[in-house]
Amino acid sequence: MPTTVTEKQRDPRDSWLVRAAVLLAVLAVAFLYVRGCQANSRPITMDDAVEIAREEVSFTPDRHQVRFIQQGIPARGYWGVSFVDDGPNGVPAQVEVYLVDAKTGDVRPG
C-alpha cells in the first residue's frame, strides 16, 4: 500500500516538546554561564576596597562613600571610594577619591 503525505513519519524537531526541551537547555546553559561570570568579576568586596583605599588617605576621614564603577572596553570593574573630612558646619574641608580594581585590588587616585 503506498504511503500518503499524512502517513509520513514526522521529524522529531517538529515536535513542540523537543523544541521546548531545547529552549530550556539553552536557557539553562546561558544562566549558568552568566552566574559563573558574575562570581569571578568581583573578588574584592566593597568592605575590602574601603580598607585598601584607607591605607592611601593622607588624613583621618569623618566618613566615606563607595560606588561600583565600570570603565573601559571591555568593561572593567572598580570600586570608587571617597573619603571626606568634614569642616565647620558639616561642609567638606578635604576630599580624596580612589579607584580600587575589583579584581586585583590595585589602587589609583580617582
C-alpha positions in Angstrom: 0.0 0.0 0.0 1.5 3.4 -1.0 2.2 5.9 1.8 0.4 9.2 1.7 1.7 12.6 2.8 -0.2 12.4 6.1 1.3 9.0 6.9 4.9 10.2 6.7 7.0 10.0 9.8 7.4 13.4 11.4 10.9 14.8 12.2 11.5 14.9 16.0 12.5 18.6 15.6 8.9 19.4 14.6 7.6 18.3 18.0 6.7 21.1 20.4 8.1 19.0 23.2 11.5 18.7 21.6 11.5 22.4 20.8 10.6 23.3 24.4 13.3 21.0 25.8 16.0 22.5 23.5 14.9 26.0 24.5 15.1 25.1 28.2 18.5 23.6 27.7 19.8 26.7 26.0 18.4 29.0 28.7 20.0 26.8 31.5 23.4 26.9 29.8 23.1 30.7 29.4 22.0 31.1 33.1 25.0 29.0 34.3 27.4 30.9 32.1 26.2 34.3 33.4 26.3 33.2 37.0 29.9 31.9 36.5 31.0 35.3 35.0 29.4 37.3 37.9 31.1 35.1 40.6 34.5 35.9 39.2 34.0 39.5 38.3 34.3 41.0 41.8 36.6 39.1 44.2 37.4 42.3 46.0 34.3 43.2 48.1 33.1 46.7 48.9 34.5 46.4 52.5 37.8 45.2 51.2 38.0 48.2 48.8 37.4 50.6 51.7 40.2 49.1 53.8 42.6 49.0 50.8 41.9 52.7 49.9 42.0 53.8 53.6 45.7 53.0 53.6 46.3 55.7 50.9 44.4 58.5 52.6 46.5 61.4 53.9 44.1 62.4 56.7 41.6 60.9 59.1 38.3 60.9 57.3 35.0 61.5 59.1 33.0 59.5 56.5 33.3 57.6 53.3 31.2 56.7 50.3 31.6 53.7 47.9 30.2 53.1 44.4 30.8 50.3 41.9 32.0 51.7 38.5 32.7 50.1 35.2 35.3 51.7 32.9 36.8 50.8 29.5 36.1 48.5 26.6 35.7 45.7 27.6 34.3 47.0 30.9 36.4 46.5 34.0 35.0 46.9 37.5 36.3 49.4 40.0 35.2 50.4 43.5 35.2 54.2 43.7 35.9 55.1 47.3 35.5 58.8 48.5 36.9 59.9 51.9 35.6 63.1 53.4 36.9 65.2 56.3 34.1 67.5 57.5 34.9 71.1 58.4 32.8 73.6 60.3 29.0 73.4 59.8 29.4 70.0 58.1 31.0 71.5 55.0 33.6 69.1 53.4 37.0 70.5 54.1 39.0 67.8 52.5 38.1 65.0 50.0 40.1 62.3 48.4 38.8 59.7 45.9 40.4 56.4 45.0 39.6 53.7 42.4 40.2 50.2 43.6 40.4 47.5 40.9 37.6 45.0 41.8 39.7 42.0 40.5 43.2 42.8 41.6 42.8 45.3 44.4 45.2 47.8 42.8 44.6 51.4 43.9 44.9 54.6 41.9 43.8 58.2 42.6 40.3 58.9 41.2 
